[in-house]
Amino acid sequence: MTAHGTFEIDSVTPEPPFSEGDGVSLGRITLTKTFHGDLDATSVVTMLATTTAIEDSRSYVAVERIEGVLDGRKGGFVVQHVATSDRGETSLRVTVAPDSGTGELRGIRGELEIHIAPDGSHSYTFDYSL
């Protein structure tokens, strides 16, 4: 099954870096999001990020708890993010954490693709199975 829609980042709360040295910084950021479309939900993201002295080289890992309704099924699930930018060459993988589904989404598996338009708006394509 495939779900499509948009989302907004409602809030971004960075904490002071917990480790810095030689131009490399490690920090924690909390974000909240609202999803629209086939996924009507809210989420909280907890991210650990690395920035470097090279502007286009950074990475992050995150866990995101999503709660709401997916194609008419109420429940929640967790996705895990792994992202890098290696001097501008980017990669991002967002997958459902195994056995994290609750309610009518129990047993969900899948991968979520995030799209960022030139105007900064966000959309998603979520390929999943139940």
PyRosetta script that sets phi, psi and omega in degrees:
from pyrosetta import init, pose_from_sequence

init()
pose = pose_from_sequence("MTAHGTFEIDSVTPEPPFSEGDGVSLGRITLTKTFHGDLDATSVVTMLATTTAIEDSRSYVAVERIEGVLDGRKGGFVVQHVATSDRGETSLRVTVAPDSGTGELRGIRGELEIHIAPDGSHSYTFDYSL")
pose.set_psi(1, 152.6)
pose.set_omega(1, 179.9)
pose.set_phi(2, -133.2)
pose.set_psi(2, 130.3)
pose.set_omega(2, 177.1)
pose.set_phi(3, -112.6)
pose.set_psi(3, 144.5)
pose.set_omega(3, 179.6)
pose.set_phi(4, -132.2)
pose.set_psi(4, 154.0)
pose.set_omega(4, 174.3)
pose.set_phi(5, 169.5)
pose.set_psi(5, -163.2)
pose.set_omega(5, -179.3)
pose.set_phi(6, -123.0)
pose.set_psi(6, 167.2)
pose.set_omega(6, 171.7)
pose.set_phi(7, -151.1)
pose.set_psi(7, 155.1)
pose.set_omega(7, 174.1)
pose.set_phi(8, -117.1)
pose.set_psi(8, 146.4)
pose.set_omega(8, 169.5)
pose.set_phi(9, -90.1)
pose.set_psi(9, 114.5)
pose.set_omega(9, -174.6)
pose.set_phi(10, -83.1)
pose.set_psi(10, -37.7)
pose.set_omega(10, 179.9)
pose.set_phi(11, -150.6)
pose.set_psi(11, 149.1)
pose.set_omega(11, 176.0)
pose.set_phi(12, -131.5)
pose.set_psi(12, 121.0)
pose.set_omega(12, -178.4)
pose.set_phi(13, -123.4)
pose.set_psi(13, 95.6)
pose.set_omega(13, 177.2)
pose.set_phi(14, -81.2)
pose.set_psi(14, 147.0)
pose.set_omega(14, 172.0)
pose.set_phi(15, -102.0)
pose.set_psi(15, 160.5)
pose.set_omega(15, 175.1)
pose.set_phi(16, -59.4)
pose.set_psi(16, 147.2)
pose.set_omega(16, 178.6)
pose.set_phi(17, -53.4)
pose.set_psi(17, 142.9)
pose.set_omega(17, 177.9)
pose.set_phi(18, -98.9)
pose.set_psi(18, -7.4)
pose.set_omega(18, 176.2)
pose.set_phi(19, -156.3)
pose.set_psi(19, 130.4)
pose.set_omega(19, 178.4)
pose.set_phi(20, -141.5)
pose.set_psi(20, 145.0)
pose.set_omega(20, 175.1)
pose.set_phi(21, 173.2)
pose.set_psi(21, 139.3)
pose.set_omega(21, 176.9)
pose.set_phi(22, 52.3)
pose.set_psi(22, 37.3)
pose.set_omega(22, 176.6)
pose.set_phi(23, 83.0)
pose.set_psi(23, 4.1)
pose.set_omega(23, 179.6)
pose.set_phi(24, -112.5)
pose.set_psi(24, 130.0)
pose.set_omega(24, -177.5)
pose.set_phi(25, -126.3)
pose.set_psi(25, 137.4)
pose.set_omega(25, 176.1)
pose.set_phi(26, -114.4)
pose.set_psi(26, 129.8)
pose.set_omega(26, -177.7)
pose.set_phi(27, -143.9)
pose.set_psi(27, 166.8)
pose.set_omega(27, 179.6)
pose.set_phi(28, -118.1)
pose.set_psi(28, 138.2)
pose.set_omega(28, -179.1)
pose.set_phi(29, -136.7)
pose.set_psi(29, 137.9)
pose.set_omega(29, 173.5)
pose.set_phi(30, -113.4)
pose.set_psi(30, 133.2)
pose.set_omega(30, 178.4)
pose.set_phi(31, -125.9)
pose.set_psi(31, 153.1)
pose.set_omega(31, 168.1)
pose.set_phi(32, -121.2)
pose.set_psi(32, 146.7)
pose.set_omega(32, -177.8)
pose.set_phi(33, -134.9)
pose.set_psi(33, 157.7)
pose.set_omega(33, 170.3)
pose.set_phi(34, -127.1)
pose.set_psi(34, 125.7)
pose.set_omega(34, 179.5)
pose.set_phi(35, -100.7)
pose.set_psi(35, 144.8)
pose.set_omega(35, 177.5)
pose.set_phi(36, -129.9)
pose.set_psi(36, 160.4)
pose.set_omega(36, 179.1)
pose.set_phi(37, 102.9)
pose.set_psi(37, -140.1)
pose.set_omega(37, -179.4)
pose.set_phi(38, -64.7)
pose.set_psi(38, -24.9)
pose.set_omega(38, 173.7)
pose.set_phi(39, -109.3)
pose.set_psi(39, 109.9)
pose.set_omega(39, 178.7)
pose.set_phi(40, -108.8)
pose.set_psi(40, 97.7)
pose.set_omega(40, -167.6)
pose.set_phi(41, -157.8)
pose.set_psi(41, 170.3)
pose.set_omega(41, 170.3)
pose.set_phi(42, -123.3)
pose.set_psi(42, 161.1)
pose.set_omega(42, 179.3)
pose.set_phi(43, -149.4)
pose.set_psi(43, 161.3)
pose.set_omega(43, 171.9)
pose.set_phi(44, -125.4)
pose.set_psi(44, 127.9)
pose.set_omega(44, -178.5)
pose.set_phi(45, -111.3)
pose.set_psi(45, 130.6)
pose.set_omega(45, 171.6)
pose.set_phi(46, -113.6)
pose.set_psi(46, 116.8)
pose.set_omega(46, -171.0)
pose.set_phi(47, -119.4)
pose.set_psi(47, 141.0)
pose.set_omega(47, 167.7)
pose.set_phi(48, -112.7)
pose.set_psi(48, 124.7)
pose.set_omega(48, -173.7)
pose.set_phi(49, -125.2)
pose.set_psi(49, 148.2)
pose.set_omega(49, 174.7)
pose.set_phi(50, -117.5)
pose.set_psi(50, 129.3)
pose.set_omega(50, 170.7)
pose.set_phi(51, -118.4)
pose.set_psi(51, 153.7)
pose.set_omega(51, -177.9)
pose.set_phi(52, -129.0)
pose.set_psi(52, 176.8)
pose.set_omega(52, 177.6)
pose.set_phi(53, -69.4)
pose.set_psi(53, -18.4)
pose.set_omega(53, 176.3)
pose.set_phi(54, -89.5)
pose.set_psi(54, 115.0)
pose.set_omega(54, -171.5)
pose.set_phi(55, -52.7)
pose.set_psi(55, -40.7)
pose.set_omega(55, -176.5)
pose.set_phi(56, -95.3)
pose.set_psi(56, 19.2)
pose.set_omega(56, 176.1)
pose.set_phi(57, -121.1)
pose.set_psi(57, 113.8)
pose.set_omega(57, -178.6)
pose.set_phi(58, -162.3)
pose.set_psi(58, 171.3)
pose.set_omega(58, 177.7)
pose.set_phi(59, -154.1)
pose.set_psi(59, 162.6)
pose.set_omega(59, 172.1)
pose.set_phi(60, -153.1)
pose.set_psi(60, 153.2)
pose.set_omega(60, 167.4)
pose.set_phi(61, -125.8)
pose.set_psi(61, 148.9)
pose.set_omega(61, -178.5)
pose.set_phi(62, -155.9)
pose.set_psi(62, 157.2)
pose.set_omega(62, 167.1)
pose.set_phi(63, -120.5)
pose.set_psi(63, 142.0)
pose.set_omega(63, -175.5)
pose.set_phi(64, -135.2)
pose.set_psi(64, 120.2)
pose.set_omega(64, 176.3)
pose.set_phi(65, -93.3)
pose.set_psi(65, 121.4)
pose.set_omega(65, -178.6)
pose.set_phi(66, -111.6)
pose.set_psi(66, 128.6)
pose.set_omega(66, -179.5)
pose.set_phi(67, -129.5)
pose.set_psi(67, 130.4)
pose.set_omega(67, 177.3)
pose.set_phi(68, 162.2)
pose.set_psi(68, -137.6)
pose.set_omega(68, -176.5)
pose.set_phi(69, -128.1)
pose.set_psi(69, 126.6)
pose.set_omega(69, 177.6)
pose.set_phi(70, -116.6)
pose.set_psi(70, 114.1)
pose.set_omega(70, -179.7)
pose.set_phi(71, 47.1)
pose.set_psi(71, 45.1)
pose.set_omega(71, 176.2)
pose.set_phi(72, 85.5)
pose.set_psi(72, -1.5)
pose.set_omega(72, -179.7)
pose.set_phi(73, -105.8)
pose.set_psi(73, 125.9)
pose.set_omega(73, -177.2)
pose.set_phi(74, -92.3)
pose.set_psi(74, 136.4)
pose.set_omega(74, 177.9)
pose.set_phi(75, 162.2)
pose.set_psi(75, -155.5)
pose.set_omega(75, -178.7)
pose.set_phi(76, -152.0)
pose.set_psi(76, 171.3)
pose.set_omega(76, 176.5)
pose.set_phi(77, -165.6)
pose.set_psi(77, 167.2)
pose.set_omega(77, 179.4)
pose.set_phi(78, -115.5)
pose.set_psi(78, 138.6)
pose.set_omega(78, 170.9)
pose.set_phi(79, -116.6)
pose.set_psi(79, 152.0)
pose.set_omega(79, 176.7)
pose.set_phi(80, -116.5)
pose.set_psi(80, 135.9)
pose.set_omega(80, -179.0)
pose.set_phi(81, -107.8)
pose.set_psi(81, 140.5)
pose.set_omega(81, 169.4)
pose.set_phi(82, -135.5)
pose.set_psi(82, 116.9)
pose.set_omega(82, -173.9)
pose.set_phi(83, -137.0)
pose.set_psi(83, 143.9)
pose.set_omega(83, 173.8)
pose.set_phi(84, -139.8)
pose.set_psi(84, 152.4)
pose.set_omega(84, 167.0)
pose.set_phi(85, -129.8)
pose.set_psi(85, 111.9)
pose.set_omega(85, -178.4)
pose.set_phi(86, -106.6)
pose.set_psi(86, 90.7)
pose.set_omega(86, -176.6)
pose.set_phi(87, 53.6)
pose.set_psi(87, 41.1)
pose.set_omega(87, 176.0)
pose.set_phi(88, 97.4)
pose.set_psi(88, -16.8)
pose.set_omega(88, 174.9)
pose.set_phi(89, -81.1)
pose.set_psi(89, 111.1)
pose.set_omega(89, -172.0)
pose.set_phi(90, -104.0)
pose.set_psi(90, 151.9)
pose.set_omega(90, 170.5)
pose.set_phi(91, -144.7)
pose.set_psi(91, 144.4)
pose.set_omega(91, 179.1)
pose.set_phi(92, -147.5)
pose.set_psi(92, 130.3)
pose.set_omega(92, 174.1)
pose.set_phi(93, -128.9)
pose.set_psi(93, 126.0)
pose.set_omega(93, 179.6)
pose.set_phi(94, -125.3)
pose.set_psi(94, 111.0)
pose.set_omega(94, -176.3)
pose.set_phi(95, -123.4)
pose.set_psi(95, 151.7)
pose.set_omega(95, 176.4)
pose.set_phi(96, -69.9)
pose.set_psi(96, 130.1)
pose.set_omega(96, 175.7)
pose.set_phi(97, -67.6)
pose.set_psi(97, 130.8)
pose.set_omega(97, -176.5)
pose.set_phi(98, -54.4)
pose.set_psi(98, 134.9)
pose.set_omega(98, 175.0)
pose.set_phi(99, 58.9)
pose.set_psi(99, 27.5)
pose.set_omega(99, 178.2)
pose.set_phi(100, -93.5)
pose.set_psi(100, -4.9)
pose.set_omega(100, -178.5)
pose.set_phi(101, -69.7)
pose.set_psi(101, 142.5)
pose.set_omega(101, 178.3)
pose.set_phi(102, -128.2)
pose.set_psi(102, 165.0)
pose.set_omega(102, 178.6)
pose.set_phi(103, 58.7)
pose.set_psi(103, -137.0)
pose.set_omega(103, -179.0)
pose.set_phi(104, -74.6)
pose.set_psi(104, -1.1)
pose.set_omega(104, 177.4)
pose.set_phi(105, -104.5)
pose.set_psi(105, 12.1)
pose.set_omega(105, 177.0)
pose.set_phi(106, -59.1)
pose.set_psi(106, 132.9)
pose.set_omega(106, 179.8)
pose.set_phi(107, 90.4)
pose.set_psi(107, 1.8)
pose.set_omega(107, -178.7)
pose.set_phi(108, -62.9)
pose.set_psi(108, 142.7)
pose.set_omega(108, 174.3)
pose.set_phi(109, -136.8)
pose.set_psi(109, 152.3)
pose.set_omega(109, 174.8)
pose.set_phi(110, 159.4)
pose.set_psi(110, -177.2)
pose.set_omega(110, -179.5)
pose.set_phi(111, -135.8)
pose.set_psi(111, 135.9)
pose.set_omega(111, -177.9)
pose.set_phi(112, -109.8)
pose.set_psi(112, 128.8)
pose.set_omega(112, 177.5)
pose.set_phi(113, -106.6)
pose.set_psi(113, 130.9)
pose.set_omega(113, -179.7)
pose.set_phi(114, -103.3)
pose.set_psi(114, 133.1)
pose.set_omega(114, 178.1)
pose.set_phi(115, -117.3)
pose.set_psi(115, 132.9)
pose.set_omega(115, 176.0)
pose.set_phi(116, -117.9)
pose.set_psi(116, 117.3)
pose.set_omega(116, -179.0)
pose.set_phi(117, -76.5)
pose.set_psi(117, 161.4)
pose.set_omega(117, 178.0)
pose.set_phi(118, -55.9)
pose.set_psi(118, -28.9)
pose.set_omega(118, 178.8)
pose.set_phi(119, -82.0)
pose.set_psi(119, 1.4)
pose.set_omega(119, 178.1)
pose.set_phi(120, 91.8)
pose.set_psi(120, -5.1)
pose.set_omega(120, 178.7)
pose.set_phi(121, -73.3)
pose.set_psi(121, 153.2)
pose.set_omega(121, -175.6)
pose.set_phi(122, -115.0)
pose.set_psi(122, 141.6)
pose.set_omega(122, 171.5)
pose.set_phi(123, -139.5)
pose.set_psi(123, 171.8)
pose.set_omega(123, -178.1)
pose.set_phi(124, -141.5)
pose.set_psi(124, 155.8)
pose.set_omega(124, 166.6)
pose.set_phi(125, -127.8)
pose.set_psi(125, 124.6)
pose.set_omega(125, -175.5)
pose.set_phi(126, -121.7)
pose.set_psi(126, 107.5)
pose.set_omega(126, 174.9)
pose.set_phi(127, -92.7)
pose.set_psi(127, 120.3)
pose.set_omega(127, -174.1)
pose.set_phi(128, -145.4)
pose.set_psi(128, 164.4)
pose.set_omega(128, 173.2)
pose.set_phi(129, -135.5)
pose.set_psi(129, 153.2)
pose.set_omega(129, 177.1)
pose.set_phi(130, -127.5)
pose.dump_pdb("model.pdb")
